[in-house]
Amino acid sequence: MSNASVRTSYQLRKVSRDQLKGNWGKCILVCLVYSLIIIGINFMPHTGIIISFLIVGPLTLGVVGCFIKLVKSEKFQVEDLFDGFKNLGSSIILYVVMSIFIFLWSLLLIIPGLIASLRYSMAMYVLSENPDMPALEALDESKKMMYGHKWELFCLLISFLGWIILSVVTFGIGFIFVCPYMQAVTANFYQDVKSVSILNN
């Protein structure tokens, strides 16, 4: 990006739709497999929480990695979803620490919890592109990257509210398309804030 600025919600959504052309099938499968695994874990009454801490982090890292490749026009396969397990330790630590931080901030009020979620939202993307980086450093990089951009991400996510409502009305069918769409848009947002952060540093 030549001007190193964050594109508007409209621009991010448009470029994401263009990138998804010809890739909808793979992206839908990535999100569908991820969602089915998460749902399966939630049905485990006693071990679900423990397993989620061991699996959700690496899987989330894998999803993020797939969509980073998408927005960078790199080839990827559905099985790349499981690439997060190649960085098992850091992805688990990152997921656990993020969950704890967001939970603790949420104890204060909803707003601080939301701000914390936005602050650390880019950490998985940072770790995906920097697999040797310690988890806590990825969190710190996300915090720096999101300084001054939390409101932009919030507005970007809110712009999907209509699609989410439509997905609920269609008994979840709409999520098949909304989830990959949101993932692509968020990955593009990450590329933008990363470029701005590099320029400022």
Secondary structure, DSSP 8 states (H G I E B T S, - for coil): -TT-----HHHHHHHHHHHHTTTHHHHHHHHHHHHHHHHHHHT-TTTHHHHHHHHHHHHHHHHHHHHHHHHTT----GGGGGGGGGGHHHHHHHHHHHHHHHHHHHHH-HHHHHHHHHHTTTHHHHHHH-TTS-HHHHHHHHHHHTTTTHHHHHHHHHTTHHHHHHHHHTTTTTHHHHHHHHHHHHHHHHHHHHHHHHHH-
